[in-house]
Amino acid sequence: MAECAGRGATRSRAFISHDIVVCPLEDGATAAERTLVAAGKADLVRLQRHALQRAIEPQLVAAIQRLT
């Protein structure tokens, strides 16, 4: 994610249970995202993140498949 978003989480962990992988991320917002949220524009941050995740979905899926 850091390669595509310009910044990654400061801390992350992975939990695997059967066929589910959960990865909580800490402090992953960029300065621009924090500014937008503070201005009441969290909806724009969600839209941008959703668009980015869809754009790089094949790379994310491949990485998870390779690691699991």
N, C-alpha and C positions, 0 to 999 in steps of 0.2 A: 504494500500500500504506500509506503514511504516513497518508493520510486515514482509512483504515478501521482500522488497527492502532494509531494514536496515535503511532507513531514509524516512521521509515524507516531504511534503511541509511545509513551515513555516507559510503560510496563504492560506486559501481556502474559496471559497464562492460557493453557489449553486443557480442557477436560473432555475425555472421551468415554462414552458409555454406549456400548453396543454399536449402533450405526449413527450416533449423534456426536458431533464435535461442536463444543461451545468455546469461544475464545473471547473472554472479556478484555477490553482494552482500556487503559487508563490514560487520561490527559492526551487524547488524540486530536483535539480540535486545533486548527490553525489560528493565528492571531486574527485573520480576517473573519473566520467563522465565529470566534468569540465576540468580535465587534458586532457582527450581524445579529447574533443572539441577544446581546445587550440592547440593541436597537429595536428589539421586538420582531426580528425577521428570521426567526428559527425555521419557518416554513421554507425560506430560500435555501438555507443550509441543508435541510432534508432533501429538497429537490436536486441540489447540486451533487450531494453525496450519492443519491439514488442513481442519477445519470452516470456518474463516474463508475459506480459499481457495475452497472449494466455494460458500460463500455469495456471494462477490463474483466468481465465475468469469465471468459474462457481462460485467461491467465490465472485467475484466482482458483478456479475449479481444478486446473491442471496442477497447481502447486499443492492443493489439499490432497488430491489423488496420489501425487508422488510421495507425499509425506505420510499418508496413511495406508 
